[in-house]
Every structure is written in C-alpha cells, then in structure tokens.
Amino acid sequence: MWRTAASRCASGALCAARRGTAERSLPSANPTAIHAALANTLSPASSASPASPAPRPAFPRSFSTNPKLHLPPLEPRFAQLADDVLGGNLHALSRAITLCESVRDSHRPQAAALLQHVLEAVRSRRAQAEIANGAGNGGIFKIGITGPPGAGKSSLIERLGMHAVHTSNRVAVLAIDPSSHNSGGSILGDKTRMEKLSAHPSAFIRPTPSRGEMGGLARNTADAALLCEASGCNVLMVETVGGGQADVAVAQIVDMVLLILPPAGGDELQGIKKGVVEVADLVVVNKADGAMEGPALAAVGEYSSALHFVHPRYDFWMTPVVACSTRTGLGIEDVWKKIGKFQEAMRASGELEQLRGAQSKALLWSSVEAEILYKFRSGGKLQGLMRYFEEHAMAGDIAARAAAVTVVESIFNDAK
C-alpha cells in the first residue's frame, strides 16, 4: 500500500512509531494531539519499528478466501414474519420491507438474516419450477417506469397493473417517492393515485421515500424486490420520481426500462437526458385522446425517427415507440404485449441472466459501502477520531482527503 505525504502529515507521531519515518506536522494542528486522538481511539500499535516494514496484506489477516456468512439466527417473531411473506401474506410483506428499511442497530442483522432466509426459499422455488416446467420462468420480472413529471407514470402503472391482474398475474409496485427534507417521509403518496389497483387483492403497492438517495432511488429497493417475489408476485413495477439521475439509475435494478413521455415534437426529445433515452427499452407516448390524439400519434413518428440515432442497448431489440391513453385505455394492451415480447427476447438471448448478474455484483459493492459507512458513523470506537478530524477540517487546517487516508490507514493497521 502506498503512503502519500498527505497521509503522513495527519498521522504525526503515530505513523513515525509505526513506520520509522520522519513526519511533517500540520500547519495549524498539534501533532501530539493527533497522536493522542488516534491512540485513545485505536488499539496501541506495536512498539517495534522495523527499518524496512513488510508490505501490509490487502485484507486483515482474518480474511478468508472462502468465508461463511456471519448472520445471527432469526428471532422467532422475524422467522414467523419470513414464513408469512413466503406464504403470500401482503401485510407481512409490508412489515418485512419496513424491517429492511429500518436503521435500528437491533434490526439490521435480523433484516440481513431474513433476506438470506427468503432468498434461499426463492431459489428453491425457482429450481422446482424449472423441474416441473422444463424451463425456469426467471422469477419476478422488474419494469422501471420513468419519465418527466406530469407524463402520467402513476396512471400508466395503474392501467398496466389492472391489465396484469386480470390476466392472472400478481403485481407489486414500488413507487419511489420524493422525500420530505424535514421528516424523511414520502411527499406524493402514489398509493392514493392508484385507487383501483391498491384495492385489488392481487396487487401490492408500496410508496417508498427516497430519503435523498442519489437519483431518487431508495437504497432498499432491491431488497424489497426480493421480498415481493417471495410473496408470490411475478411482475414488479418501479416508479421513479421523474427527475435528476433517477431515470438512469432505475436501469441498475430492473430488467426493463419503460420511458413515458407526453406528446411533443422531436426537438423536445433532445431536451430529455441522453442517458435516459439510451437505457429505454420501450417508449410510450401518453395522452393520445381528445384534442391531443393527433399530436400524440405524430410524436410517435418523430420519436421513432429520433431513436434511430441512438445506439440500441441490445442487438436483438430496437426500442419501439407506441401511443396510449391512460384516460381511455387506448393502447394499454399493445404496451403490455411489447413488454411481454421484450421479456421473451431477453430470456431467449441469455441477456436477462447476464444483466441480473451484473446488477447483483454492483449491488454487493454498494451494500458493502453502505455497511462500512454505517459502521464508520455509528461505531463508538471511531466517533472520537472522526469528531477530532471534523473539527480540524471545519477549521480549514487539514485537507479532507488527508484525514480520510489517515483514518482508513489506521483502521487497517489496527485490524492486522
């Protein structure tokens, strides 16, 4: 591991004792105080100072290349909750998602254990279905619904959801809602805008506050998707907040991205984020009714022409553009058929399996980062150290990166 001048300047006498190197003091900080802060927060380092220290391993020495999961046993109440979810109880599903969203110290390990228990049951179900049917169904199919505010995302979801439940599907909707900066709760309450679907026994709607997450997507959306599949849902629709990076970020957790747009000319398509158009697998022009029916149908042609200049995500699929009216129901069946064709093409090509594998890998890294950050912020051992560096960073006498390198280096040294 390399060592920069920035990391040496902040660690002062501690680094000198560990590495036997001369240290440069901070311009406005007492190196003795830095040493004391580190010494009081971390385990004391060895007093030996080898002239040529051996390279530090990339991981703590306890790291195993074949580690086992370190999860607590499920408490009886949470074990029963998991069984209820697997039994298709939608009230239990809501409680399980709430558990996974909880930030309480006592809930986090239980949520992880519950998710693992549920995942193993879901994998077993998939294997049994493959044996019975000769081919697997791939589990729940996840559709991201995105588009600008006012395009009709919630209305389209209700129309598609009602069409799906009437054709023997079980539907889940995760409506990623903007969060209140004061309470952290949902602002829009999408469930109130899907009255028919929310009342159907084969549908589950969960308004989820984004809590200020990047792109408006809640961190626990992937966990909620697993729980929805465990409860028997085979179709999941994820609605974004319709702004910022949410439209692109949704592609990282779903199998298909549906972009809904209001009637407009080709020039207006240029105003939509390029990344959104590039990840769209289906474009739907809404509000094709009344006086807007003509403009909507014209927009279909203009959007189709514009998409010819966008490189497709898959060689086997050219993004279609269709018109619909969430008010009259025009074109809803056509939209549903396009979704089915894309699903079949993804499975037949093997792209669905590859996409989900890449998503799982990215989810693993983001989950590890989230857990490390949580431990970092909540661990009593580090709070004193972080408060010390916060004070000096706010005073402007230490660079943020210098403090960060020092803290991380010290943690890994302590774990050796």
C-alpha positions, 0 to 999 in steps of 0.5 A, a space after each residue: 500500500 502506498 503512503 502519500 505525504 498527505 497521509 503522513 502529515 495527519 498521522 504525526 507521531 503515530 505513523 513515525 512509531 509505526 513506520 520509522 519515518 520522519 513526519 511533517 506536522 500540520 500547519 495549524 494542528 498539534 501533532 501530539 494531539 493527533 497522536 493522542 486522538 488516534 491512540 485513545 481511539 485505536 488499539 496501541 500499535 506495536 512498539 517495534 519499528 522495523 527499518 524496512 516494514 513488510 508490505 501490509 496484506 490487502 485484507 486483515 489477516 482474518 480474511 478468508 478466501 472462502 468465508 461463511 456468512 456471519 448472520 445471527 439466527 432469526 428471532 422467532 417473531 422475524 422467522 414467523 414474519 419470513 414464513 408469512 411473506 413466503 406464504 403470500 401474506 401482503 401485510 407481512 410483506 409490508 412489515 418485512 420491507 419496513 424491517 429492511 428499511 429500518 436503521 435500528 442497530 437491533 434490526 439490521 442483522 435480523 433484516 440481513 438474516 431474513 433476506 438470506 432466509 427468503 432468498 434461499 426459499 426463492 431459489 428453491 422455488 425457482 429450481 422446482 419450477 424449472 423441474 416441473 416446467 422444463 424451463 425456469 420462468 426467471 422469477 419476478 420480472 422488474 419494469 422501471 417506469 420513468 419519465 418527466 413529471 406530469 407524463 402520467 407514470 402513476 396512471 400508466 402503472 395503474 392501467 398496466 397493473 389492472 391489465 396484469 391482474 386480470 390476466 392472472 398475474 400478481 403485481 407489486 409496485 414500488 413507487 419511489 417517492 420524493 422525500 420530505 427534507 424535514 421528516 424523511 417521509 414520502 411527499 406524493 403518496 402514489 398509493 392514493 393515485 392508484 385507487 383501483 389497483 391498491 384495492 385489488 387483492 392481487 396487487 401490492 403497492 408500496 410508496 417508498 421515500 427516497 430519503 435523498 438517495 442519489 437519483 431518487 432511488 431508495 437504497 432498499 429497493 432491491 431488497 424489497 424486490 426480493 421480498 415481493 417475489 417471495 410473496 408470490 408476485 411475478 411482475 414488479 413495477 418501479 416508479 421513479 420520481 421523474 427527475 435528476 439521475 433517477 431515470 438512469 439509475 432505475 436501469 441498475 435494478 430492473 430488467 426493463 426500462 419503460 420511458 413515458 413521455 407526453 406528446 411533443 415534437 422531436 426537438 423536445 426529445 433532445 431536451 430529455 437526458 441522453 442517458 435516459 433515452 439510451 437505457 429505454 427499452 420501450 417508449 410510450 407516448 401518453 395522452 393520445 385522446 381528445 384534442 391531443 390524439 393527433 399530436 400524440 400519434 405524430 410524436 410517435 413518428 418523430 420519436 421513432 425517427 429520433 431513436 434511430 440515432 441512438 445506439 440500441 442497448 441490445 442487438 436483438 431489440 430496437 426500442 419501439 415507440 407506441 401511443 396510449 391513453 391512460 384516460 381511455 385505455 387506448 393502447 394499454 394492451 399493445 404496451 403490455 404485449 411489447 413488454 411481454 415480447 421484450 421479456 421473451 427476447 431477453 430470456 431467449 438471448 441469455 441477456 436477462 441472466 447476464 444483466 441480473 448478474 451484473 446488477 447483483 455484483 454492483 449491488 454487493 459493492 454498494 451494500 458493502 459501502 453502505 455497511 462500512 459507512 454505517 459502521 464508520 458513523 455509528 461505531 463508538 470506537 471511531 466517533 472520537 477520531 472522526 469528531 477530532 478530524 471534523 473539527 480540524 477540517 471545519 477549521 480549514 487546517 487539514 485537507 479532507 482527503 488527508 484525514 480520510 487516508 489517515 483514518 482508513 490507514 489506521 483502521 487497517 493497521 489496527 485490524 492486522 
